Amino acid sequence: MPDEMLRDAPAYNPRPGELADLELLLTGAYAPLTGFLGRADLTALQRRGRLADGTPWPLPVTLEIPESLALGLVLEDPTQRSVVLTDQEGAPIAAIEVGDAWPTREGRYGVGGVVRQIGDGRHGPFQRLRRTPAEVRELLPPGRVLGVVADRPLHRPQLAQIAHAARTLAAHVLILIPVGDAGPGGLSPEVLVRTVFAARDRMPPATLVAVPLVRRGDEIRDALLRARVAAAYGVTHLLSTGDMLSGGGPRVLVPRELAYDNRDGQWRWRDDIPPRNRRLALRNDEIDDLLDRGFPLPEWHTPPAVAKELARARPPRRQRGIVVFLTGLSGSGKSTVARGIADHLRETGDRTVTLLDGDVVRRELSAGLGFSKEDRDLNIRRIGWVAAEVARHRGMALCCPIAPYAEARKTAREMATLAGAGFVLVHVATPLEVCEQRDRKGLYAKARAGLIKGMTGIDDPYETPRDAELTIDTSTLSVDEAVGTVLDYLTETGWVEPK
Ligand code: PPS
């Protein structure tokens, strides 16, 4: 359908993961797919791991739209079944001609159909690096192409594996950097791209491409999908680190484990090095731990330029942002403890602190919200968002709402993590009897008398946290002791400078 016929078509901004899939469909990286899958393909995929026409395909590639939008389409009429898909700002990227629509969950419909690019179809960061498979195949020299999906920074052992495989195969190297979501270690795509580029002069001649791949969380299927995408980019041999099955894609090479030989400073197969001369590659948690404590990554393991990027992205904990989230019943002592922590840190000057107190938040940020589940969830979302922004800029956010629902607390944790910050959940577990006895605001008495409804702990739930880093009880600890317990924890874990 020509673009002018789309003038009256409804527009919709898909979720980030769907937009990433859309881009891979448009660029041909998902060939032979030309659109989001419909029910026939999805059923065949679930039953046989194949599309309805028998083509093997690893995973569902799906799009959901709001029910109201779906019900407005007339699938029998080619002029009334298109939806314009836009980026977050509402700029059109593509149109889907919907061939199939079905209800999925509350208020949502799955839609399948061919997608077609509008304009240059580009969106998101790394435009320079986001080349289409056809563009990349054009750039590659003839012959074998060794593909590497660089979903983590490349340290010396990985670089030695790449160099070794490229030499053995006499292949050109194609590095695919997945930029669809934060990597397994929580590294943002921007940081990942910078660290991979920082290793570039340690690689054989290589072409680097950013690909909006998003992991679905199923390791084997994700690996199969990566192999297919790599093949579309012209990869003939794929270097693997995890489990990979071949399924008609490129040949998968599983490299041997290399170790550092301190006799000559080379990385070679670990079994070729006498145990006393060999140093094994650092595990990811060891690398994170060194960075968290502010130690430089050792040069035998990581090229200095890569180490520098990583240290910039993951500064020592005492310089990184953190959200300290105190949850507990009304009257449990959250605000008092939080105030004590804030006062201490302000006095010592160790940290800049933003205190997001329940009452203050309800006045400044959440005015008008009540105490229904929806309103409480929204309140916690807002607190979580502001706290994550404070922490993104390396401050400490101290939050002390009741936050009775586990799911909302989890969202706050995720927002902080996405901002590259720490998150410490403190459960102020003062028993209800004690809170009720204190009853500073007289709310418990009113709730018992039936004068107010939905009081947490009385006739509204409080879901006890199972993921708290710390639990304190102000009926057995004095305020000073409770404040001291939290500060000790923050100091021991490196978030606050020791005295
Ligand atoms: S929530 O659930 O996290 O959104 O609550 P929060 O923003 O922390 O607000 C709690 C304070 O509001 C007062 N208040 C109530 N609390 C619980 N349930 C009901 N129904 C209610 N109505 C008013 C109460 O004084 C809380 O203050 P704190 O400081 O926690 O005692």
Residues whose N, C-alpha, C, O or C-beta is under 5 A from the ligand:
A	BS01	PPS	L329 S330 G331 G358 F371 R376 N379 C400 P401 I402 A403 P404 K441 K453 G454 M455 T456
